[in-house]
Amino acid sequence: MSNDEGYAGWSFDTRAVAVGRPTGAGAPLNTPPVFASSFREGGNDYARFGTPTCDAFEAALGALEGGVAVGFATGMAACAAVLEDLPSGARVVAAANIYHGARTLMRDMEERGRLVLDTVDATDLTAARASLAGAAMLWLESPSNPLLQVLDLEALCRLGKEAGVPVVVDSTFATPVLQNPLAHGAAAVVHSATKYIGGHSDLMMGAVVVPDEEAAEPVRRRRTFHGAMPGAMEAFLALRGLRTLPLRIKAAQQNAMVIAGRLAEHPAVTSVFYPGLPGDPGHELASRQMRGFGAMLSFCVESEDRADEVLARTRLIVMATSLGGVESTAERRNRWNEGAPTGLIRLSVGIEAVEDIWRDLGTALGQPRGLGDRSAPE
Ligand SMILES: *Cc1c(COP(=O)(O)O)cnc(C)c1O
């Protein structure tokens, strides 16, 4: 249906734009949202097994990650499909800093005897190696939510290989623009396409990307029989978002670098977590491993009340959960009870003019006038 064989010779940015388009005389440039639950015999069958719109999304995402992508209704459905494929009682080792939803799902599965969950500080490679004996899966997230911890994917995948343990990487914060975990030897990459890939805060979708067709087959089976197929409109919007993913990431991370630097100098800010800052513990590793530092950052103010106060004062930056949209959003992350520092604000830096973002944040923080922005009006 689409002409994607030739993509190997194309650069990343070109793939994002060109892969997954219909071909042939008179074909539309974009695969439309095909609103059908059932198809005439001879091609697609029943929409729960796969749809033309999701196929197009998968072709494009697979070309960006260097693997075979399988689309899911949400990021959590993608996480669940990967975990559900484990045999009963399997031991999963998860990095200490992972998305709270994924951790809650793992705990829930553990309580039901479905798996055994161990947690490891994956920045400590000696501890990581020791944790892998007898494990069935190592679950990583880098950079992590919300502390922006960067993990050494190359080294951890090597340890996984030595121990015969498949490594799964939640790469939602990085997107394929900034890193490709499969190239380091990961067995699967998980994405919440709700975030940067969709990019406009108007859809929910997820994906699992694996190295080849053989590995994709059981992932598709989980999707089909758990009924986690995304709708046609979602797949259409996610692919539309993906077309501009490289541009949006570049613009947003440029803004994030400026904002992180100014926050680090602000007297009301006690710490900043952003791998782009030279002093950040993940800086050196991220410089080697990633093609940029991304647009997520977190920072702390002195207390929970102070964090709420700051967030109540912003006007441009929307106080909301989720991330990865064109608009800047922020939230006090500890409200999810995930062990984040109490005064921690997670900021998803958007693609607005950076001085507007800073003026909003600086004013909300009660900035000493003019810090980093001489045009600050009040
Ligand atoms: C949001 C998120 C998920 C879950 O994705 P949904 O689309 O909300 O189901 C998983 N991992 C990370 C890192 C996320 O930020």
Ligand as a Chemical Component Dictionary entry (heavy atoms), coordinates in Angstrom:
data_LIG
# 
_chem_comp.id                   LIG 
_chem_comp.type                 NON-POLYMER 
_chem_comp.pdbx_formal_charge   0 
_chem_comp.three_letter_code    LIG 
# 
loop_
_chem_comp_atom.comp_id 
_chem_comp_atom.atom_id 
_chem_comp_atom.alt_atom_id 
_chem_comp_atom.type_symbol 
_chem_comp_atom.charge 
_chem_comp_atom.model_Cartn_x 
_chem_comp_atom.model_Cartn_y 
_chem_comp_atom.model_Cartn_z 
_chem_comp_atom.pdbx_ordinal 
LIG C1 C1 C 0 2.360  9.180 29.675 1  
LIG C2 C2 C 0 3.399  8.150 29.773 2  
LIG C3 C3 C 0 3.089  6.782 29.641 3  
LIG C4 C4 C 0 1.673  6.291 29.498 4  
LIG O1 O1 O 0 1.105  6.675 28.270 5  
LIG P1 P1 P 0 -0.472 6.991 28.088 6  
LIG O2 O2 O 0 -0.539 7.371 26.654 7  
LIG O3 O3 O 0 -0.845 8.055 29.055 8  
LIG O4 O4 O 0 -1.208 5.718 28.380 9  
LIG C5 C5 C 0 4.128  5.874 29.709 10 
LIG N1 N1 N 0 5.399  6.272 29.899 11 
LIG C6 C6 C 0 5.736  7.574 30.021 12 
LIG C7 C7 C 0 7.162  7.952 30.229 13 
LIG C8 C8 C 0 4.752  8.554 29.962 14 
LIG O5 O5 O 0 5.089  9.848 30.118 15 
# 
loop_
_chem_comp_bond.comp_id 
_chem_comp_bond.atom_id_1 
_chem_comp_bond.atom_id_2 
_chem_comp_bond.value_order 
_chem_comp_bond.pdbx_ordinal 
LIG C1 C2 SING 1  
LIG C2 C3 SING 2  
LIG C2 C8 DOUB 3  
LIG C3 C4 SING 4  
LIG C3 C5 DOUB 5  
LIG C4 O1 SING 6  
LIG O1 P1 SING 7  
LIG P1 O2 DOUB 8  
LIG P1 O3 SING 9  
LIG P1 O4 SING 10 
LIG C5 N1 SING 11 
LIG N1 C6 DOUB 12 
LIG C6 C7 SING 13 
LIG C6 C8 SING 14 
LIG C8 O5 SING 15 
# 
